[in-house]
Amino acid sequence: MALPPLAIYIHIPWCEKKCPYCDFNSHKKVDALPEADYIKALCNDFDRDFEIANRVSPQSNHGLGEPRKIHSIFIGGGTPSLFRPSSIKYLLEHIKSKTSHSPNIEITLEANPGSAEAEKFCGYKEAGVNRLSIGVQSFNDKNLTRLGRLHSGNQSQKAITLAKDAGFINYNIDIIHTLPGQTVENGLRDLETALAFNPPHLSWYELTIERNTVFYSSPPSLPNEIIAQKLFELGTKKLEANGLQQYEISAYCKKEKPSSHNYNYWQFGDYLGIGAGAHGKISYSGGDIYRSIKKKQPNGYLKDFLNPPVSSKNYQNFKLIKADQISIEFLLNSLRLREGFSVELYEQRTNLDFSQIANTVDKMISKGLMRRVENNITTTDTGFSLIDTILGEFS
């Protein structure tokens, strides 16, 4: 089995406050952050997982020979920009010193637009970060207040300007639409403000109410379906008119500027999940695929990986994905892409024969939800908006 690309996701779990819509593993910063200890734990965590990823299997002591090359690095949260550039530099240098990778490897860091974080952008660039994802969410101050955000629309615009001034050619602006009380005009104005910066990449997605959030227990009043649909249709046209093509459900980019790291997710690639609550996926040459997950609470995570670090012989947090789950997991990811997937990619990444899903694919084609051109399978425009329905047919 040919192994897929191996990326690294690094999770920094603290925020200034917990937003009411957020269901990510994030924790409000109360006292001074244990920044030095957490960076040390991340290094230990990486060392252990990278060693396990380069075995014939998690349980084996036999290595692959040449270590796997690193495809991309993404530092998310939480709010990674709460950490000093010197800490990020130390972490990245540790990883780079132990891996093989392209000199132009994509290294992304999520950043909040607050002035304290934005002033660090030059430092992050110096540390080796070459792509920022700026969590704007909205440029409208009333919308930001409803979302529980601490920054203002003006701070967001300043942060984007500072990122560009710091030399970030590759960056993402993150915007949420269909917000409480939002009109079509209000939502389009957010896009127009973002597009004025001529961004290479934009994440634009509808607010969803997730379990274990404040919004779930106290739901806000959201725009109706007519407003939501009109905003999506007009917004998509506006993005396309400005040269940003939708390549994934929530992602739009200029030509040849998709997120390399996220593309690896959607194509069912591998990734190490480093940090509190981080998930990982590792494939092995024998065909087995494993998931990993770390403890969510920062204190529990630090206990596991700081002193002493978990032994590389301990792989209990690696769980085998059952054969009947692999196919649906592949489709859950790959169908998010406008380009879909090829038969060859399906068989390479799952170690399964395409014949196992061929009849269901034909059924979806007959319903006008999928199409097949030679060996490439995609959703139709109708199917792209009904992905959950399609996935239900495969499960």
Residue, then its C-alpha position, 0 to 999 in steps of 0.5 A: m500500500a502506497l502511503p499518503p502524504l503526512a501532515i502535522y496538525i498542532h493544537i494550542p487550546w487557549c483563548e481570551k474567552k470562549c465564543p458562544y458558537c465554538d465547539f472546538n477544544s478551547h479553554k478560556k485563559v485565566d492565569a498566565l499560560p504555561e507556554a514553555d511547558y506546553i511547547k516542551a510537551l508538544c515537542n515530546d508529543f511530536d517525537r513520539d507520534f512521528e516515531i510511531a508513524n514510521r513503524v510498519s505498524p503501531q505495535s511493531n518495533h520495525g521501522l519503514g527505513e527512510p522516515r516519511k516526508i512531512h507534507s504541511i504543518f498547521i497550528g490551530g486552536g484555540t488561539p495560537s497567536l497568544f503564544r510568542p513568536s519565539s515559542i513557535k520558532y522553537l517548536l518549528e525548528h524542533i520539528k524541522s530538525k527531525t524531518s524531511h520536507s520541502p524548503n517551501i513547506e506550507i506552515t499555517l498559523e491561526a491568528n485573531p485580529g486583536s492588536a496584540e496578536a497582529e503586532k506579532f505577525c513579523g515575528y511569526k514570519e521570522a519563526g518560519v510561518n508562511r501562511l496566516s489564517i485570520g479569524v475575522q468572522s465579520f467586519n460588522d461590530k454588531n455581528l462581532t458582539r453577537l458572536g462574542r468576539l473581542h476584536s472590532g471590524n477596524q482591528s480586523q482590517k488593520a490585522i490583514t494590512l499588517a499581515k500583508d506588510a509583514g510579507f505574508i503573500n499566502y493568507n486566509i480570511d475566515i468569515i461566517h455568514t447567516l449570523p443572528g440578525q444578519t441581512v443579505e446586504n449585511g452579509l455581502r458587505d462583509l465579503e466586499t470588505a474582505l475582497a477589497f484586500n484581494p485575498p488569495h484564500l477565503s473561508w466563507y461558511e454558514l453559522t451552524i449551532e453545535r452541541n456543547t455550545v452556549f448557542y445550543s443551550s440558548p439558541p439565537s434567532l437566525p435568518n430564515e432559509i430564504i435569506a440564507q439561500k439568497l446570501f449564499e447564491l449572491g455571495t458565491k457569485k461575488l466571490e467568483a467575479n473576484g477570481l475566487q473559485q469554490y474548491e471545497i464546501s467552505a473554501y474559495c481561492k485564487k488559482e493555485k492557492p488552495s490550502s495544501h494542508n486542508y487539501n490533504y485532509w479532504q483527500f484522506g491523507d495522513y496527519l499527526g495530531i499534536g496537542a491537547g484534544a488533537h486528532g490524528k490519522i496514520s496509514y500503515s504499509g500493511g493497509d491498516i489505518y489508525r486514528s489517534i486522540k489526545k486528552k482534551q484538558p490541557n493539564g491532563y495533556l501536560k501530565d502525559f507529555l511533559n514530565p516524563p514524556v509518554s514512551s513511544k512504546n505506548y500507543q494506546n491512544f491509537k485505535l484501528i479504523k474498522a474496514d466498514q468505516i474506512s470507505i465512508e470516512f474517505l467519502l465524508n472527506s473527499l466529497r467536500l471537494r468540488e473535484g471529487f475523487s478518482v477511482e485510483l485515489y479511493e483504492q490507494r487511500t482506503n486499500l479497498d476495491f472500488s467495486q464495493i461502492a460502485n453500485t451505490v455510485d451508479k445509483m447516485i448518478s441515476k438520481g442526478l446527484m453524482r457524475r462520473v467522467e472516466n475514472n473521476i467521480t464528483t457530485t453534481d451541483t445539486g448533489f454538492s448541496l445534498i452531501d449528507t443525503i448522499l453519504g447516507e446512501f453509502s453508510 
